[in-house]
Amino acid sequence: MDFGFSEDQKMIAEMARDFAKKEIAPHVEEDEENHYYRREILTQLGEMGLLGFSIPEEYGGNGLGWMEAVAALYEIAKVHTSWRLSISGNVWGPALTILEYGTEEQKKKYIPPLCSGEYAGSFAITEANSGSDVASMKMTAKDKGDKWLLNGSKMWISGGHTSDVGLVYAVTEPGAGARGISCFIVDFNNTEGVTRIPIHKKVGMWPAPTSELVFEDALIPKENIIGPVNKGFQICMWMLNNTRMGCATGAAALSSAALEGSVQYANERTQFGQPIGKFQMIQQQIAEMKLEDEAALLMVYRAAWLKENKLPSQQQTSMAKLMSCNAAVHAANLAMKIYGSYGYSDEYPCGRWLRDAKQFETLEGTSNIHMGIVAGIELGYSPNR
């Protein structure tokens, strides 16, 4: 494995970094305060080709792979972690899943606008009483001849009320558990019977839209099912193994942001006649942050490299997500301590780092779930896909 980026990969990372500093950074505090989702950012990312990773050019992708995607997403998420959700919701959620399991008609219809930023994408799995136990979902889809009739609700859906197109998972064979779930493409702009309710009261990631979706006799065209009927659970698990790379990358970026901010503050803040970075306890905290940050990023790169080379990656992806979220939470907590009283104020980003970091312990599989995946594969109880 080559740990050095190629010149093209460096160029992609630099382009993403420059964009984030110019277009996202100036609005971070304002968007945080107002819980504001800046939709035009997604369009601009699409125009720059930063939403088409892992997608062939024939479907509107940029022809670039996982390593370039991680490099770009990392730079954007370092500036504002909330944007990690929107990017992953387009690229590794609907677009890549439709590419893998969709019909040729579905690919041509939905993937290009997702890559261009014309469409905002989402995927809906979680319900009020169905989180880690995906197979226990209650939302139903009934065969009505030329349509599917969807009834039920989804909760905590990233981009649910701002997306144009989403993948929705529902039960097509009640009582069959994981063998009775199917996946559907829902055109939210042209589907009656869907109520989308913004969720504003969250601990963090305020500018990233989160929603409750309620389906009441919502009619979905028959051709909008993805893959075979009752194969949605397998599709969902395959999709999550990809979207979790967004979580891992975003958490690693947040860890890095907290580390860089803490280093800068430790060199600027003086006590007892010298920078606080000269004190051993501060140095210990910086060292801990650096060790975990470096380990997290290397795990993210390795998972991306495995995917790039079409090798089994489920265990490494879970390891990267778990390590990165642990690093992010620990780094944000230590940053609070290093900044002291200022860390507890809105003058510095420590509060945002800590609020945003905690969500990674839940998003797309709790830390407990990922512990189970890693251990189950290591013990030989599950295959490493």
C-alpha positions as CSV (number, residue, x, y, z in Angstrom):
1,M,0.0,0.0,0.0
2,D,1.4,3.4,-1.1
3,F,0.9,6.0,1.7
4,G,1.7,8.8,-0.6
5,F,-0.9,10.7,-2.7
6,S,-0.4,10.9,-6.4
7,E,-0.2,14.4,-8.0
8,D,-3.8,14.1,-9.2
9,Q,-4.9,13.1,-5.7
10,K,-3.1,16.0,-4.2
11,M,-4.8,18.3,-6.7
12,I,-8.2,17.0,-5.8
13,A,-7.5,17.5,-2.1
14,E,-6.2,21.0,-2.7
15,M,-9.2,21.9,-4.8
16,A,-11.6,20.7,-2.0
17,R,-9.5,22.5,0.7
18,D,-9.6,25.7,-1.3
19,F,-13.4,25.4,-1.9
20,A,-14.1,24.7,1.8
21,K,-12.0,27.7,2.9
22,K,-13.6,30.1,0.4
23,E,-17.2,28.9,0.3
24,I,-17.9,27.1,3.6
25,A,-15.6,28.6,6.2
26,P,-17.0,32.1,6.1
27,H,-20.5,30.9,6.9
28,V,-19.8,28.3,9.6
29,E,-20.7,30.3,12.6
30,E,-23.7,31.9,11.0
31,D,-25.0,28.6,9.7
32,E,-24.5,27.0,13.1
33,E,-26.4,29.7,14.9
34,N,-29.3,29.6,12.5
35,H,-29.3,25.8,11.9
36,Y,-29.1,26.7,8.2
37,Y,-28.5,24.3,5.4
38,R,-26.9,26.1,2.5
39,R,-28.2,24.1,-0.5
40,E,-26.2,26.0,-3.1
41,I,-23.0,24.4,-1.6
42,L,-24.1,21.0,-2.9
43,T,-24.8,22.4,-6.3
44,Q,-21.3,24.0,-6.4
45,L,-19.7,20.8,-5.3
46,G,-21.5,19.0,-8.2
47,E,-20.4,21.6,-10.7
48,M,-16.8,21.0,-9.6
49,G,-17.1,17.2,-10.0
50,L,-16.8,16.6,-6.2
51,L,-20.0,14.5,-6.0
52,G,-19.1,12.0,-8.7
53,F,-16.6,9.8,-6.9
54,S,-16.7,6.0,-7.5
55,I,-19.2,6.6,-10.4
56,P,-18.2,6.0,-14.0
57,E,-18.2,9.0,-16.4
58,E,-20.9,7.5,-18.5
59,Y,-23.4,8.1,-15.6
60,G,-22.1,11.6,-14.8
61,G,-19.4,10.6,-12.4
62,N,-15.9,11.9,-12.4
63,G,-14.2,8.6,-13.0
64,L,-12.2,8.9,-9.8
65,G,-12.1,6.4,-7.0
66,W,-12.2,6.0,-3.2
67,M,-8.8,7.5,-2.4
68,E,-9.7,10.7,-4.2
69,A,-13.1,10.8,-2.5
70,V,-11.6,10.4,0.9
71,A,-9.0,13.1,0.2
72,A,-11.7,15.6,-0.9
73,L,-14.2,14.8,1.8
74,Y,-11.6,15.0,4.5
75,E,-10.6,18.5,3.6
76,I,-14.2,19.7,3.5
77,A,-15.2,18.0,6.8
78,K,-12.2,19.6,8.6
79,V,-13.8,23.0,7.9
80,H,-17.3,22.0,8.8
81,T,-18.2,18.4,9.7
82,S,-21.9,18.9,8.9
83,W,-21.2,18.9,5.2
84,R,-19.9,15.3,5.4
85,L,-23.5,14.1,5.6
86,S,-24.8,15.9,2.5
87,I,-21.9,14.7,0.3
88,S,-22.1,11.1,1.5
89,G,-25.9,11.2,1.1
90,N,-25.4,11.8,-2.6
91,V,-22.4,9.8,-3.5
92,W,-22.2,6.7,-1.5
93,G,-25.8,6.4,-0.6
94,P,-28.3,6.6,-3.6
95,A,-25.8,7.0,-6.5
96,L,-23.5,4.2,-5.8
97,T,-26.3,1.8,-4.7
98,I,-28.3,2.5,-7.8
99,L,-25.1,1.9,-9.8
100,E,-24.6,-1.5,-8.2
101,Y,-28.2,-2.8,-8.0
102,G,-30.3,-0.6,-10.3
103,T,-31.6,-1.1,-13.8
104,E,-30.0,0.7,-16.7
105,E,-33.1,3.0,-16.8
106,Q,-32.7,3.8,-13.1
107,K,-29.0,4.5,-13.6
108,K,-29.5,6.9,-16.4
109,K,-32.4,8.7,-14.8
110,Y,-31.1,9.2,-11.2
111,I,-27.3,9.0,-11.1
112,P,-26.3,11.9,-13.3
113,P,-28.4,14.5,-11.4
114,L,-27.1,13.2,-8.1
115,C,-23.5,13.6,-9.3
116,S,-24.1,17.0,-10.8
117,G,-25.8,18.4,-7.6
118,E,-29.1,19.0,-9.4
119,Y,-30.6,16.4,-7.0
120,A,-29.9,16.2,-3.3
121,G,-30.0,12.6,-2.2
122,S,-30.8,10.7,1.0
123,F,-31.5,7.2,2.3
124,A,-34.1,6.1,4.9
125,I,-33.6,3.1,7.1
126,T,-34.1,4.1,10.8
127,E,-37.5,4.2,12.4
128,A,-38.6,5.4,15.9
129,N,-38.3,1.8,17.2
130,S,-35.9,0.3,14.7
131,G,-32.3,1.5,14.8
132,S,-29.5,-1.0,15.1
133,D,-32.0,-3.8,14.5
134,V,-32.7,-3.0,10.9
135,A,-34.7,-6.2,10.3
136,S,-37.3,-5.1,12.9
137,M,-38.5,-2.1,10.7
138,K,-42.3,-1.8,10.5
139,M,-42.8,0.4,7.4
140,T,-44.6,-1.6,4.7
141,A,-44.7,-1.6,0.9
142,K,-47.7,-3.5,-0.7
143,D,-47.8,-4.6,-4.3
144,K,-50.7,-2.9,-6.0
145,G,-50.1,-4.0,-9.5
146,D,-48.4,-1.1,-11.3
147,K,-47.6,0.7,-8.0
148,W,-46.2,0.0,-4.6
149,L,-48.2,1.4,-1.6
150,L,-45.9,2.7,1.2
151,N,-47.1,3.2,4.7
152,G,-45.2,4.0,7.9
153,S,-42.6,6.4,9.1
154,K,-38.8,6.9,9.2
155,M,-36.9,8.9,11.9
156,W,-33.5,10.6,12.1
157,I,-33.1,10.7,8.3
158,S,-30.2,12.9,7.1
159,G,-31.4,15.2,4.4
160,G,-34.9,13.8,4.6
161,H,-36.8,17.0,4.0
162,T,-34.3,18.7,1.7
163,S,-33.6,15.8,-0.7
164,D,-35.1,15.4,-4.1
165,V,-34.5,11.6,-4.3
166,G,-34.1,9.0,-1.6
167,L,-33.7,5.3,-1.1
168,V,-36.4,4.1,1.3
169,Y,-36.4,0.6,2.8
170,A,-39.7,-1.1,3.7
171,V,-41.2,-4.5,4.5
172,T,-42.6,-6.3,1.5
173,E,-43.1,-9.7,3.3
174,P,-44.3,-9.2,6.9
175,G,-42.9,-11.6,9.4
176,A,-39.9,-12.6,7.3
177,G,-37.4,-10.3,9.1
178,A,-34.3,-9.6,7.0
179,R,-35.7,-11.7,4.2
180,G,-38.7,-9.6,3.8
181,I,-37.3,-6.1,3.1
182,S,-37.1,-4.3,-0.2
183,C,-35.5,-1.0,-1.4
184,F,-37.3,1.7,-3.3
185,I,-36.3,4.9,-5.1
186,V,-38.7,7.7,-4.0
187,D,-39.0,10.9,-6.0
188,F,-40.0,13.2,-3.1
189,N,-40.9,16.1,-5.4
190,N,-43.5,14.1,-7.3
191,T,-44.9,11.7,-4.7
192,E,-48.1,12.4,-2.8
193,G,-48.7,11.0,0.6
194,V,-45.3,11.8,2.0
195,T,-44.9,14.3,4.9
196,R,-41.4,15.5,5.7
197,I,-40.9,17.0,9.1
198,P,-37.6,18.8,10.0
199,I,-36.0,17.8,13.3
200,H,-34.5,21.0,14.8
201,K,-33.7,20.0,18.3
202,K,-30.4,18.2,18.0
203,V,-27.3,18.3,20.1
204,G,-25.0,18.9,17.1
205,M,-24.5,19.0,13.3
206,W,-27.0,21.8,13.3
207,P,-26.7,22.9,9.6
208,A,-27.1,19.3,8.4
209,P,-30.8,18.7,7.8
210,T,-32.4,15.8,9.8
211,S,-36.0,14.7,9.3
212,E,-38.9,12.5,10.2
213,L,-40.7,11.0,7.1
214,V,-44.3,9.9,7.2
215,F,-45.7,7.8,4.4
216,E,-49.5,7.6,4.2
217,D,-50.7,5.6,1.1
218,A,-47.8,6.9,-0.9
219,L,-47.8,5.4,-4.4
220,I,-44.4,4.5,-5.8
221,P,-44.0,3.4,-9.5
222,K,-43.5,-0.3,-9.9
223,E,-40.2,0.2,-11.7
224,N,-38.8,2.1,-8.7
225,I,-37.9,-0.9,-6.7
226,I,-34.1,-1.6,-6.6
227,G,-33.0,-5.2,-7.1
228,P,-35.2,-8.2,-6.5
229,V,-38.2,-8.1,-4.1
230,N,-37.2,-9.0,-0.5
231,K,-33.5,-8.5,-1.2
232,G,-33.4,-5.0,0.4
233,F,-31.6,-6.1,3.6
234,Q,-28.6,-7.3,1.6
235,I,-28.7,-4.1,-0.4
236,C,-28.9,-2.0,2.8
237,M,-25.9,-3.7,4.3
238,W,-23.8,-3.3,1.1
239,M,-24.8,0.4,1.0
240,L,-23.9,1.0,4.7
241,N,-20.4,-0.5,4.1
242,N,-19.9,2.3,1.7
243,T,-21.7,5.2,3.5
244,R,-19.8,4.4,6.6
245,M,-16.7,5.6,4.8
246,G,-18.2,9.0,5.0
247,C,-18.7,8.7,8.7
248,A,-15.1,7.5,9.2
249,T,-13.6,10.2,7.0
250,G,-15.7,12.9,8.7
251,A,-14.8,11.8,12.2
252,A,-11.1,11.6,11.2
253,A,-11.3,15.2,9.8
254,L,-13.0,16.4,13.0
255,S,-10.2,14.8,15.1
256,S,-7.7,16.6,12.9
257,A,-9.4,19.9,13.3
258,A,-9.5,19.6,17.0
259,L,-5.8,18.7,17.1
260,E,-4.8,21.6,14.9
261,G,-6.8,24.0,16.8
262,S,-5.4,22.8,20.2
263,V,-1.8,23.0,18.9
264,Q,-2.4,26.6,17.8
265,Y,-4.0,27.6,21.0
266,A,-1.4,25.9,23.2
267,N,1.3,27.9,21.4
268,E,-0.6,31.2,21.7
269,R,-2.0,31.0,25.2
270,T,0.5,31.9,28.0
271,Q,0.4,31.2,31.7
272,F,3.2,31.5,34.2
273,G,5.3,33.3,31.7
274,Q,5.3,30.7,28.9
275,P,3.0,29.1,26.3
276,I,0.9,26.4,27.9
277,G,2.2,24.0,25.3
278,K,5.5,24.0,27.3
279,F,3.7,22.2,30.2
280,Q,3.9,18.4,30.3
281,M,0.2,17.8,30.9
282,I,-0.7,19.8,27.8
283,Q,2.0,17.9,25.9
284,Q,0.6,14.6,27.0
285,Q,-2.9,15.6,25.8
286,I,-1.5,16.8,22.5
287,A,0.5,13.5,22.1
288,E,-2.7,11.5,22.8
289,M,-4.6,13.4,20.2
290,K,-1.9,13.0,17.6
291,L,-1.5,9.3,18.2
292,E,-5.3,8.6,17.8
293,D,-5.6,11.1,14.9
294,E,-2.8,9.5,12.9
295,A,-4.2,6.0,13.6
296,A,-7.7,6.9,12.6
297,L,-6.6,8.5,9.3
298,L,-4.4,5.6,8.3
299,M,-7.3,3.2,9.0
300,V,-9.5,5.4,6.7
301,Y,-6.9,5.3,4.0
302,R,-6.6,1.5,4.3
303,A,-10.3,1.0,4.1
304,A,-10.5,3.2,1.0
305,W,-7.5,1.4,-0.6
306,L,-9.3,-2.0,-0.1
307,K,-12.4,-0.7,-1.7
308,E,-10.4,0.9,-4.5
309,N,-8.9,-2.5,-5.2
310,K,-12.2,-4.4,-4.8
311,L,-11.0,-6.4,-1.8
312,P,-13.0,-7.4,1.2
313,S,-13.4,-4.3,3.3
314,Q,-16.3,-4.7,5.8
315,Q,-14.0,-5.2,8.8
316,Q,-11.6,-2.5,7.9
317,T,-14.5,0.0,7.2
318,S,-16.0,-0.7,10.7
319,M,-12.5,-0.4,12.3
320,A,-12.0,2.9,10.5
321,K,-15.4,4.2,11.6
322,L,-15.0,3.0,15.2
323,M,-11.4,4.3,15.5
324,S,-12.2,7.7,13.9
325,C,-15.2,8.3,16.0
326,N,-13.3,7.5,19.2
327,A,-10.5,9.8,18.1
328,A,-12.9,12.6,17.3
329,V,-14.7,12.4,20.7
330,H,-11.5,12.2,22.6
331,A,-9.9,15.0,20.7
332,A,-12.9,17.3,21.1
333,N,-13.0,16.5,24.8
334,L,-9.3,17.2,25.2
335,A,-9.6,20.4,23.2
336,M,-12.2,21.6,25.7
337,K,-9.7,21.1,28.5
338,I,-6.7,22.7,26.6
339,Y,-8.8,25.8,25.8
340,G,-9.9,26.0,29.4
341,S,-12.8,28.5,30.0
342,Y,-12.6,29.7,26.4
343,G,-13.4,26.2,25.2
344,Y,-16.7,26.5,26.9
345,S,-17.5,29.7,25.1
346,D,-18.9,30.3,21.6
347,E,-15.7,32.3,20.8
348,Y,-13.9,29.1,19.8
349,P,-15.2,26.0,18.0
350,C,-14.6,23.5,20.9
351,G,-18.3,23.3,21.7
352,R,-19.2,22.5,18.0
353,W,-16.4,19.9,17.8
354,L,-17.7,18.1,20.9
355,R,-21.4,18.3,19.8
356,D,-20.6,17.0,16.3
357,A,-18.2,14.3,17.5
358,K,-20.8,12.6,19.7
359,Q,-23.1,11.9,16.8
360,F,-20.5,9.7,15.1
361,E,-21.0,7.2,18.0
362,T,-24.5,6.6,16.7
363,L,-24.6,7.4,12.9
364,E,-24.8,4.4,10.5
365,G,-24.2,1.8,13.2
366,T,-23.5,2.5,16.9
367,S,-20.0,1.9,18.2
368,N,-21.4,-1.3,19.8
369,I,-22.5,-2.5,16.4
370,H,-19.1,-1.9,14.9
371,M,-17.4,-3.6,17.8
372,G,-19.6,-6.6,17.0
373,I,-18.8,-6.5,13.3
374,V,-15.0,-6.3,13.9
375,A,-15.0,-9.1,16.5
376,G,-17.5,-11.3,14.6
377,I,-15.3,-11.3,11.5
378,E,-12.1,-11.7,13.5
379,L,-13.6,-14.7,15.3
380,G,-14.7,-16.3,12.0
381,Y,-18.4,-16.0,12.8
382,S,-19.1,-13.7,9.8
383,P,-17.4,-13.3,6.4
384,N,-15.4,-10.2,5.6
385,R,-17.2,-9.0,2.5
